[in-house]
Amino acid sequence: AFVGGPKGNHGAGIRQAVYEQIMAEYGLVVYPGYLETGDYSFSSGRVAARRILNCQPMVEAICFANDLMALGGYEAIKDAGLRVGRNIAVLGFDDIPEAACVEPPLSTVRASTYAFGFRAPERALEVLEGRPLQEKLFPSQFVCRTSCGCNENYYLPRFLPRQSYSQLVRSDQFSMSMARGILQQCAHEEDLLRRMLPTVQGLHLGMVWQYLLDTPQ
């Protein structure tokens, strides 16, 4: 099954197209209920995975269009009494820092975000100087850990302490990624608040205080 990003998002469309292409190449049928969409947030990944498991309880693997949704999917899989990497395989995309230290570590696809950032001002200069734009493709890399059931001998980077999933979702690193995911999808302040509330609720915290500034920033 596949959990894609927001409809109309260019990158999300490419990732879903690749999923469908690979399924076709291996003669695998995309059954009804195999495709869901999220908004790249933790909570949307959990909700989408829950819908897939309710519709297709025998599904063996779920690919997520980004790592943050995949981590949300971990929650839905755990709630269904299944074990990631044992009963069901999970794959993400982006290779965010949290991917290496959840349990089990998340198999994912590493994109060259540094190269993307370097290319952006180069392309802006091309526009300003009236030069023809040249499309540039950057290679991605599969990072095999344990969530896909492929690698029993996984390792954790030395600079990331091994920690439980419940500890991770409360860490500052996770908060930064969650905030980034929310902000990328918001057009105005009200939209931001509406997206923020279900996301923090999904972390099962005892209490959350939300501080608002006097004027939009």
JOLIN-V191720 format. One record per helix or strand of 3 or more residues. SS is the DSSP state (@ for helix, = for strand). FROM is the first residue (numbers start at 0). TO is the last residue. Records with the same first field share a line. If there is no record, write none. Layout:
# JOLIN-V191720
SS=FROM-TO, FROM-TO
This chain:
# JOLIN-V191720
==1-3, 34-36, 60-63, 87-90, 106-109, 140-142
@=9-24, 41-54, 66-78, 96-99, 112-127, 164-167, 171-183, 188-200
